[in-house]
């Protein structure tokens, strides 16, 4: 079984070429190359909780500090933690890569 990116799991349609791109735009997670490969994801697809500007729950989310409480309750966040186990990338390392 392959590991899914957030847009595949959530079926939001905001990935490059997605069905809702014209309506809602491309999600920054799908284009954030600085974290490509982290937790085996494409671009930010498996570290979406750390990326500003995602559209979750029907509204644009802010920075990591503003959205972290909702993200840690998300079923996709829990899935990634379960799948990656001790091999998962620490949030501090994701945030460091995003700052570069």
N, CA and C atoms as an extended XYZ file, in Angstrom:
300
Properties=species:S:1:pos:R:3:atomname:S:1:resname:S:1:resid:I:1 pbc="F F F"
N         0.842       -1.181        0.000 N   UNK     1
C         0.000        0.000        0.000 CA  UNK     1
C         0.889        1.248        0.000 C   UNK     1
N         0.611        2.172       -0.914 N   UNK     2
C         1.418        3.391       -0.963 CA  UNK     2
C         0.877        4.428        0.019 C   UNK     2
N         1.754        5.276        0.444 N   UNK     3
C         1.382        6.329        1.382 CA  UNK     3
C         0.777        7.487        0.609 C   UNK     3
N        -0.347        7.973        1.082 N   UNK     4
C        -1.061        9.046        0.394 CA  UNK     4
C        -0.607       10.417        0.873 C   UNK     4
N        -0.695       11.377       -0.034 N   UNK     5
C        -0.523       12.781        0.309 CA  UNK     5
C        -1.868       13.296        0.809 C   UNK     5
N        -1.858       14.436        1.484 N   UNK     6
C        -3.093       14.943        2.095 CA  UNK     6
C        -4.209       15.138        1.075 C   UNK     6
N        -3.879       15.646       -0.122 N   UNK     7
C        -4.923       15.896       -1.117 CA  UNK     7
C        -5.546       14.601       -1.623 C   UNK     7
N        -4.781       13.513       -1.594 N   UNK     8
C        -5.335       12.213       -1.983 CA  UNK     8
C        -6.234       11.662       -0.885 C   UNK     8
N        -5.801       11.828        0.343 N   UNK     9
C        -6.576       11.331        1.486 CA  UNK     9
C        -7.853       12.152        1.691 C   UNK     9
N        -7.722       13.468        1.644 N   UNK    10
C        -8.851       14.361        1.906 CA  UNK    10
C        -9.735       14.580        0.679 C   UNK    10
N        -9.191       14.256       -0.502 N   UNK    11
C        -9.912       14.435       -1.768 CA  UNK    11
C       -10.413       15.881       -1.931 C   UNK    11
N        -9.524       16.828       -1.676 N   UNK    12
C        -9.882       18.245       -1.727 CA  UNK    12
C        -9.906       18.817       -3.142 C   UNK    12
N        -9.193       18.194       -4.066 N   UNK    13
C        -9.167       18.671       -5.436 CA  UNK    13
C        -8.309       19.898       -5.670 C   UNK    13
N        -7.435       20.238       -4.717 N   UNK    14
C        -6.602       21.437       -4.839 CA  UNK    14
C        -5.158       21.134       -5.207 C   UNK    14
N        -4.849       19.881       -5.555 N   UNK    15
C        -3.513       19.543       -6.028 CA  UNK    15
C        -3.354       20.058       -7.456 C   UNK    15
N        -2.125       20.093       -7.952 N   UNK    16
C        -1.891       20.530       -9.331 CA  UNK    16
C        -2.754       19.688      -10.268 C   UNK    16
N        -3.555       20.338      -11.077 N   UNK    17
C        -4.454       19.641      -11.991 CA  UNK    17
C        -5.728       19.129      -11.337 C   UNK    17
N        -5.945       19.464      -10.078 N   UNK    18
C        -7.122       18.991       -9.345 CA  UNK    18
C        -8.417       19.615       -9.833 C   UNK    18
N        -9.520       18.966       -9.515 N   UNK    19
C       -10.822       19.387      -10.010 CA  UNK    19
C       -11.340       20.701       -9.418 C   UNK    19
N       -10.789       21.161       -8.302 N   UNK    20
C       -11.261       22.406       -7.695 CA  UNK    20
C       -10.259       23.551       -7.800 C   UNK    20
N        -9.213       23.366       -8.594 N   UNK    21
C        -8.179       24.395       -8.723 CA  UNK    21
C        -8.739       25.687       -9.300 C   UNK    21
N        -9.581       25.605      -10.317 N   UNK    22
C       -10.150       26.823      -10.911 CA  UNK    22
C       -11.000       27.587       -9.910 C   UNK    22
N       -11.718       26.865       -9.080 N   UNK    23
C       -12.603       27.480       -8.091 CA  UNK    23
C       -11.855       27.997       -6.858 C   UNK    23
N       -10.913       27.188       -6.329 N   UNK    24
C       -10.278       27.489       -5.044 CA  UNK    24
C        -8.775       27.754       -5.120 C   UNK    24
N        -8.164       27.463       -6.259 N   UNK    25
C        -6.722       27.640       -6.406 CA  UNK    25
C        -5.953       26.409       -5.969 C   UNK    25
N        -4.682       26.388       -6.332 N   UNK    26
C        -3.798       25.284       -5.948 CA  UNK    26
C        -3.387       25.485       -4.485 C   UNK    26
N        -3.455       24.439       -3.720 N   UNK    27
C        -3.059       24.496       -2.316 CA  UNK    27
C        -1.545       24.663       -2.217 C   UNK    27
N        -1.069       25.506       -1.307 N   UNK    28
C         0.373       25.670       -1.138 CA  UNK    28
C         1.093       24.378       -0.751 C   UNK    28
N         0.394       23.441       -0.167 N   UNK    29
C         0.992       22.143        0.190 CA  UNK    29
C         1.473       21.418       -1.064 C   UNK    29
N         0.693       21.508       -2.127 N   UNK    30
C         1.002       20.784       -3.359 CA  UNK    30
C         2.212       21.348       -4.096 C   UNK    30
N         2.610       22.576       -3.774 N   UNK    31
C         3.719       23.214       -4.492 CA  UNK    31
C         4.924       23.533       -3.613 C   UNK    31
N         4.869       23.237       -2.323 N   UNK    32
C         5.953       23.580       -1.387 CA  UNK    32
C         7.098       22.582       -1.515 C   UNK    32
N         8.059       22.911       -2.358 N   UNK    33
C         9.145       21.988       -2.681 CA  UNK    33
C        10.215       21.869       -1.603 C   UNK    33
N        10.287       22.822       -0.685 N   UNK    34
C        11.347       22.773        0.325 CA  UNK    34
C        11.206       21.582        1.277 C   UNK    34
N        10.037       20.977        1.321 N   UNK    35
C         9.806       19.828        2.196 CA  UNK    35
C         9.498       18.556        1.391 C   UNK    35
N         9.802       18.590        0.107 N   UNK    36
C         9.554       17.440       -0.759 CA  UNK    36
C        10.251       16.196       -0.209 C   UNK    36
N         9.510       15.120       -0.128 N   UNK    37
C        10.060       13.852        0.345 CA  UNK    37
C         9.914       13.628        1.845 C   UNK    37
N         9.610       14.663        2.606 N   UNK    38
C         9.462       14.470        4.049 CA  UNK    38
C         8.265       13.567        4.321 C   UNK    38
N         8.445       12.620        5.175 N   UNK    39
C         7.442       11.602        5.498 CA  UNK    39
C         6.946       10.888        4.241 C   UNK    39
N         7.833       10.784        3.253 N   UNK    40
C         7.552       10.082        1.987 CA  UNK    40
C         6.487       10.776        1.148 C   UNK    40
N         6.346       12.084        1.302 N   UNK    41
C         5.330       12.811        0.552 CA  UNK    41
C         5.872       13.564       -0.646 C   UNK    41
N         4.954       13.959       -1.521 N   UNK    42
C         5.280       14.826       -2.644 CA  UNK    42
C         5.099       16.260       -2.170 C   UNK    42
N         6.154       17.059       -2.360 N   UNK    43
C         6.172       18.436       -1.859 CA  UNK    43
C         5.722       18.435       -0.401 C   UNK    43
N         4.680       19.173       -0.023 N   UNK    44
C         4.253       19.209        1.383 CA  UNK    44
C         3.132       18.251        1.711 C   UNK    44
N         2.912       17.257        0.862 N   UNK    45
C         1.751       16.384        0.980 CA  UNK    45
C         1.640       15.538        2.226 C   UNK    45
N         2.740       15.380        2.973 N   UNK    46
C         2.662       14.605        4.214 CA  UNK    46
C         3.204       15.390        5.410 C   UNK    46
N         3.261       16.711        5.239 N   UNK    47
C         3.578       17.616        6.353 CA  UNK    47
C         2.684       18.857        6.262 C   UNK    47
N         1.473       18.679        5.781 N   UNK    48
C         0.552       19.789        5.508 CA  UNK    48
C         0.277       20.653        6.736 C   UNK    48
N         0.313       20.065        7.919 N   UNK    49
C         0.031       20.794        9.150 CA  UNK    49
C         1.011       21.928        9.411 C   UNK    49
N         2.168       21.877        8.810 N   UNK    50
C         3.193       22.905        9.049 CA  UNK    50
C         3.172       24.013        8.000 C   UNK    50
N         2.335       23.892        6.987 N   UNK    51
C         2.358       24.818        5.862 CA  UNK    51
C         1.215       25.818        5.955 C   UNK    51
N         1.554       27.078        5.847 N   UNK    52
C         0.587       28.169        5.912 CA  UNK    52
C        -0.278       28.212        4.666 C   UNK    52
N        -1.545       28.547        4.848 N   UNK    53
C        -2.428       28.795        3.726 CA  UNK    53
C        -3.197       27.613        3.203 C   UNK    53
N        -3.219       26.507        3.934 N   UNK    54
C        -4.018       25.363        3.492 CA  UNK    54
C        -5.497       25.719        3.620 C   UNK    54
N        -6.322       25.028        2.880 N   UNK    55
C        -7.762       25.253        2.932 CA  UNK    55
C        -8.398       24.012        3.539 C   UNK    55
N        -8.576       24.040        4.830 N   UNK    56
C        -9.157       22.896        5.532 CA  UNK    56
C       -10.446       23.335        6.206 C   UNK    56
N       -11.409       22.479        6.180 N   UNK    57
C       -12.686       22.823        6.801 CA  UNK    57
C       -13.386       23.967        6.095 C   UNK    57
N       -13.073       24.175        4.833 N   UNK    58
C       -13.754       25.195        4.050 CA  UNK    58
C       -13.220       26.605        4.179 C   UNK    58
N       -12.129       26.787        4.943 N   UNK    59
C       -11.564       28.134        5.050 CA  UNK    59
C       -10.046       28.080        5.090 C   UNK    59
N        -9.432       29.175        4.660 N   UNK    60
C        -7.981       29.257        4.634 CA  UNK    60
C        -7.449       29.257        6.060 C   UNK    60
N        -6.462       28.409        6.288 N   UNK    61
C        -5.822       28.308        7.595 CA  UNK    61
C        -4.581       29.189        7.623 C   UNK    61
N        -4.214       29.660        8.769 N   UNK    62
C        -3.064       30.544        8.910 CA  UNK    62
C        -1.769       29.789        9.115 C   UNK    62
N        -0.905       30.381        9.891 N   UNK    63
C         0.416       29.818       10.168 CA  UNK    63
C         0.297       28.564       11.039 C   UNK    63
N         1.397       27.870       11.157 N   UNK    64
C         1.448       26.669       11.988 CA  UNK    64
C         0.941       26.964       13.398 C   UNK    64
N         1.388       28.048       13.984 N   UNK    65
C         0.999       28.383       15.357 CA  UNK    65
C        -0.512       28.578       15.486 C   UNK    65
N        -1.132       29.115       14.441 N   UNK    66
C        -2.574       29.373       14.487 CA  UNK    66
C        -3.415       28.129       14.201 C   UNK    66
N        -2.878       27.197       13.446 N   UNK    67
C        -3.694       26.065       13.035 CA  UNK    67
C        -3.329       24.735       13.682 C   UNK    67
N        -2.274       24.695       14.460 N   UNK    68
C        -1.774       23.434       14.999 CA  UNK    68
C        -2.816       22.678       15.824 C   UNK    68
N        -3.619       23.371       16.595 N   UNK    69
C        -4.612       22.671       17.423 CA  UNK    69
C        -5.589       21.869       16.575 C   UNK    69
N        -6.046       22.452       15.467 N   UNK    70
C        -6.938       21.724       14.572 CA  UNK    70
C        -6.232       20.600       13.848 C   UNK    70
N        -4.999       20.848       13.449 N   UNK    71
C        -4.252       19.848       12.686 CA  UNK    71
C        -3.956       18.596       13.494 C   UNK    71
N        -3.618       18.754       14.755 N   UNK    72
C        -3.279       17.562       15.538 CA  UNK    72
C        -4.515       16.717       15.857 C   UNK    72
N        -5.695       17.258       15.566 N   UNK    73
C        -6.927       16.486       15.723 CA  UNK    73
C        -7.396       15.880       14.394 C   UNK    73
N        -6.677       16.163       13.326 N   UNK    74
C        -7.045       15.709       11.985 CA  UNK    74
C        -6.706       14.233       11.799 C   UNK    74
N        -7.597       13.499       11.148 N   UNK    75
C        -7.362       12.069       10.921 CA  UNK    75
C        -6.167       11.825       10.007 C   UNK    75
N        -5.860       12.763        9.101 N   UNK    76
C        -4.703       12.578        8.232 CA  UNK    76
C        -3.402       12.732        9.024 C   UNK    76
N        -3.338       13.703        9.913 N   UNK    77
C        -2.172       13.876       10.783 CA  UNK    77
C        -1.930       12.593       11.575 C   UNK    77
N        -2.990       12.055       12.150 N   UNK    78
C        -2.879       10.814       12.922 CA  UNK    78
C        -2.406        9.650       12.041 C   UNK    78
N        -2.901        9.590       10.808 N   UNK    79
C        -2.506        8.538        9.880 CA  UNK    79
C        -1.009        8.616        9.579 C   UNK    79
N        -0.517        9.820        9.300 N   UNK    80
C         0.915        9.986        9.005 CA  UNK    80
C         1.758        9.581       10.209 C   UNK    80
N         1.365       10.011       11.396 N   UNK    81
C         2.112        9.620       12.602 CA  UNK    81
C         2.148        8.105       12.750 C   UNK    81
N         1.030        7.470       12.499 N   UNK    82
C         0.957        6.012       12.617 CA  UNK    82
C         1.826        5.340       11.557 C   UNK    82
N         1.750        5.805       10.318 N   UNK    83
C         2.505        5.190        9.236 CA  UNK    83
C         4.011        5.413        9.366 C   UNK    83
N         4.414        6.586        9.819 N   UNK    84
C         5.839        6.914        9.889 CA  UNK    84
C         6.488        6.449       11.182 C   UNK    84
N         5.737        6.373       12.252 N   UNK    85
C         6.291        5.943       13.524 CA  UNK    85
C         7.521        6.747       13.912 C   UNK    85
N         8.549        6.084       14.370 N   UNK    86
C         9.773        6.762       14.804 CA  UNK    86
C        10.568        7.340       13.640 C   UNK    86
N        10.245        6.958       12.412 N   UNK    87
C        10.929        7.483       11.233 CA  UNK    87
C        10.356        8.821       10.767 C   UNK    87
N         9.266        9.258       11.381 N   UNK    88
C         8.617       10.507       10.978 CA  UNK    88
C         9.507       11.719       11.218 C   UNK    88
N         9.332       12.709       10.387 N   UNK    89
C        10.101       13.949       10.491 CA  UNK    89
C         9.508       14.812       11.601 C   UNK    89
N        10.324       15.273       12.518 N   UNK    90
C         9.878       16.108       13.629 CA  UNK    90
C         9.391       17.460       13.107 C   UNK    90
N         8.369       17.986       13.748 N   UNK    91
C         7.803       19.277       13.338 CA  UNK    91
C         8.870       20.356       13.293 C   UNK    91
N         9.777       20.373       14.253 N   UNK    92
C        10.825       21.411       14.249 CA  UNK    92
C        11.681       21.336       12.993 C   UNK    92
N        11.930       20.134       12.483 N   UNK    93
C        12.724       19.965       11.269 CA  UNK    93
C        11.944       20.408       10.027 C   UNK    93
N        10.649       20.170       10.022 N   UNK    94
C         9.810       20.635        8.917 CA  UNK    94
C         9.800       22.166        8.893 C   UNK    94
N         9.581       22.771       10.051 N   UNK    95
C         9.540       24.238       10.123 CA  UNK    95
C        10.884       24.848        9.731 C   UNK    95
N        11.965       24.218       10.102 N   UNK    96
C        13.304       24.698        9.731 CA  UNK    96
C        13.477       24.671        8.218 C   UNK    96
N        13.044       23.602        7.569 N   UNK    97
C        13.145       23.492        6.106 CA  UNK    97
C        12.278       24.540        5.409 C   UNK    97
N        11.130       24.834        5.973 N   UNK    98
C        10.232       25.824        5.382 CA  UNK    98
C        10.812       27.248        5.470 C   UNK    98
N        11.628       27.510        6.482 N   UNK    99
C        12.209       28.845        6.671 CA  UNK    99
C        13.328       29.132        5.692 C   UNK    99
N        13.937       28.104        5.133 N   UNK   100
C        15.082       28.289        4.237 CA  UNK   100
C        14.671       28.882        2.913 C   UNK   100
